[in-house]
Amino acid sequence: MNSIAIQTGAPYQVLVGRDILKNIGEEIKKIKPYRKVAFVTDDIVLRLHGKVLKKSLDAAGFNCELFVFPNGEASKCQKTLDRIYEYLTLCGITRSDLILAFGGGVVGDMAGFAAATYLRGVDYIQIPTTLIAQTDSSVGGKTAIDTPLGKNLVGAFYQPKLVLCDVDLLSTLPDSVFNSAMAEVVKYALLSDSDLFSLLEDKPIKDVLEDVVNRCIQIKADVVSGDEFDKGNRMLLNLGHTLGHSVENHSHYTVSHGEGVAIGMNIMLKACVKNQLLDDAIYKRFLNLLAKFSLPTSYEKASLKELVDIAFHDKKREDESISIIICEGIGRCRGMKIKLDELYDFIK
């Protein structure tokens, strides 16, 4: 089992390994003698992995409470959050207790935001069960819910006490869900260096999965440790996200987050080639990686102008400008502020 340190204002460890879910009860006991553990999950994760988690918590002597909601982005809303608050209250959860996020990115966001805001802050732990959550969303303390006007518009920075990534949990993912998550992994390859990019090109992903998860987390750890609150280099992690979120929003979340990010990255890298910022050979390698993981490159149900208009509500907007991330090569990405009325000209 590998341990990666996240050096934020409230430092913590990310544990990565195989067959480690069964030990989560003992790992929690190392942090603090919590009275109760309220674990939040969705119906699919509960069915697949709930028994193993519950057995570990019971064996460690925890008094467990369980809140389950329907799988999917549609649950990432105020209505579900209110139900979590009500449940925590009825169960008598206090600041001496623990909230455990057990699932993918939606579960992590919902449980994390509930932990950040219920009683003005309750400890929580992330146990991500999807590739996108293990490599990206479970690390760094971003928590949020969606609103009708946009994705992640209401949220908080709130760091977990521990993140436990059991790579074996990924074996139950459908290929479509796994491949969708590879968009974030490709993003990290573009942000980091040619070694990770070449690894994704040359090897079957499932042969190097644990290594890839470790590398992505270490990249994010380095970024987050230097910019906890998204004011500088952490914004690089938004490569492809601004227009990707627009795609998700326009599709009413029938397009997954990973698919949206893939489309958003393609729009941005294609624009960088057009504006002579990126070599076409790098762009073609990027397209080949998207094809390798069956990721989309376009969204036909909205024009680029419509996607830019939706981006007007993005949380990264400041006055009449928005921050975008451009790519000038592998390991050479940077932020750029651009006026919203100029963004369309840049990408069209």
Secondary structure, DSSP 8 states (H G I E B T S, - for coil): -EEEEE-SSS-EEEEEESS-GGGHHHHHHHH---SEEEEEEEHHHHHHHHHHHHHHHHHTT-EEEEEEE-SSGGGSSHHHHHHHHHHHHHTT--TTSEEEEEESHHHHHHHHHHHHHGGG--EEEEEE-SHHIIIIITSS-EEEEEETTEEEEEEEE---SEEEEEGGGGGGS-HHHHHHHHHHHHHHHHHS-HHHHHHHHHS-GGGSHHHHHHHHHHHHHHHHHH-TTSSSGGGGGGTTHHHHHHHHHHTTT-S-HHHHHHHHHHHHHHHHHHTTSS-HHHHHHHHHHHHHTT-----TTS-HHHHHHHHTT-TTEETTEEEEEEESSTT-EEEEEEEHHHHHHHH-
